[in-house]
Amino acid sequence: MGQTTLDELKMTVYDNDSSATAVVLYEHANYYPDINNDEIPRTDYYFRIKILDKTAFDLANISINTYKKQRVTDISAITYNITEIGTKDTDQLLEKDIFSIEESENWTTTKFALPNIKEGAVIEYKYSVISPYLSINDWNFQTDIPKIKSEFDASILGNYQYNIKLVGSLKLDKDEPSADKKCVYIDGIGEGGCAIYSYGMNNIPAFKEEEYMLSKKNYISRITFDLKSHTSYRGVVENLTTTWKQADKSLKDQFFNNQTSKKRFFEKNIPEVILNTENTLEKAKKIYQFIQNHYTWNEKYWTNEDAKVKEAFQEKTGDVGEINISLYNSLMSADIEANLVVLSTRDNGIPTKVFPIIYDYNYVIVKIIIDEKSYFLDATNKFLPFGQVPLRTLNGEARVINFKEEGYWEVLKPNINSAKGIIAKLNLNEDGVLEGELNIRSLGYEASNKREKINLLSKESYLEGFEGDNPDVEVDEYNVQFKNEIEKPLQEFFKIKMFLNDELTKKIRINPFFFERLKENPFKLKERNFPVDFGYPRKNNFALSLTVPDNYNIVQAPETIAMSLPNNGGLFILKSEVIKNKITLYVKFNINKQIYSSDDYFVLKEFFKQIVIAENSVIILEKKA
């Protein structure tokens, strides 16, 4: 403590990132066996941060989460400000301002706020966490603010072996492994050695999130430690990183809580008419629909513990595990061969395949094969058709668990096309009001997302939301077709009015892209070192027929434009045609791939930029003399 300098206090902007609201001047963590505490692992943390803008004041509010027997100690914190005469002013954190909150039976949060925070302040704080557990927390070199220097040291007893991995695109500036043969002394055994790891990065840019990305955990530069093996003092080696075959067995026995053998219960509870269906695919669909409609998902993912499918079935509600393990048992009870599939959701990060870390997985679905065709099923969403899994599950490869043989990896992909077609037929009347019909046809994810809204909201609330998204539109009538027939496209029919900003004058400007207009480019970064992931390919069509009063000429229409992304990655086509007092407009906008590499970023950014420009085009009307 006490390293803050006057030069740091005088800093008003961080030269490497002038937009930064704060910058980490230095941070360090040191993990080691505490010789004063029975060699229990201890981590000392130190942070020194420059506050450049008031929007970063929340960095002075510190929360430290600890699990069960972990405890926090040796907290110290100082706020530095510069006085009017150019000297340092310090404010110490007081003991009375540190407090703990029991968040749950297992988790406690220790909190404190540094005092007297102002723009230009430097905050400095340290604390230690003593933990009897063998897991080592990831060290994030990169966060959402830039850093000048970040270091992590670890002194690990030689009888513990970890898989150590550097994640992210940044390279280490310091990587200095060594050994200390006398790092601890254990009574009755003698001196013990430690492996020493010393990592560091300098001038680390802030990680800036952007639309169409997976969890930032996949891309933020960090060091991870996963315990591989432990050697007892007698020399017995316990492998904690198992083979995938062993992991598959652990999943069945431990993580599925022995809930995968409840076929008889579901055989009794599935309607007999479903079980007697002769066609296997039709029977599978009926079982899926039965479980899908029987349960209401409680919004919880697979918890890896306490799954009880019988109780969940009786209560008609459950988490992802309870619902989809019920689906698995139901299919097996109908003699349909099924496998459970574990995965990590899009917001949870991509798990490593090099070695099994079972706790990386937070979701489970079901796979069946009928007539040599694979179907992945998730019964948590009442509005997804058979064979379509939720967008949250589309996160690369998933692990198919085969309880008879070793499991295998398979990429999850959407198997139903997603598209939206909008047709608008409008007339501009003498009062400056556009009136007419609007029809929207949705398929795939576009349909399931809308069905969920339509079914969960009242008609009035749904239309209020629609008018909120389209502020110039007033809906006079609304009808929907195939609201609950999830295998069919969703059809919506509107009678609408749209009010121009001004009354009809000699010259009128109308932006014809009334619906789904791309108002700004979602891609704004100077460079992006991680892929663009749209989740699923999609096709959008917009057709407009606009009739204007006879006493007006259409003197300008949007120009025809056609663009495409390389390697059939997507296209944008805009066509317009004027015949007398009617203009027709057609837009086709396709994204043909789920994932685009960082190498595609600049061409994708330019593609969307041109779409924004095109959809800012206007129709100009002039009154006839």
Secondary structure, DSSP 8 states (H G I E B T S, - for coil): -----HHHHH--S-TT-TT-SEEEEEEEEEEEEETTTTTEEEEEEEEEEEE-SGGGGGGGEEEEEEETT-EEEEEEEEEEEE-TTS-EEEEE--GGG-EEEE-SSSEEEEEEE-SS--TT-EEEEEEEEE-SS-----EES--SS-EEEEEEEEEEETTEEEEEEEESS---SEE--EEEEEEEEETTTEEEEEEEEEEEEEEE------SS---GGGTS-EEEEEEEEEE-TTS-EEE-S--HHHHHHHIIIIITTT-S--HHHHHHHS-HHHHT-SSHHHHHHHHHHHHHHH-EE-S----SS---HHHHHHHTEE-HHHHHHHHHHHHHHTT--EEEEEE--TTT----SSS--GGG--EEEEEEEETTEEEEE-TT-TTS-TT---GGG-SSEEEEE-SSS--EEEE----S--EEEEEEEEEE-TTSEEEEEEEEEEEHHHHHHHHHHHHHS-HHHHHHHHHHHSTTEEEEEEEEESSS-TTS-EEEEEEEEEE-SS---SEEEE----SS---S-S---S---S-EE-SS-EEEEEEEEEE--TTEEEEE----EEEEEGGGTEEEEEEEEEETTEEEEEEEEEE--SEE-GGGHHHHHHHHHHHHHHTT--EEEEE--
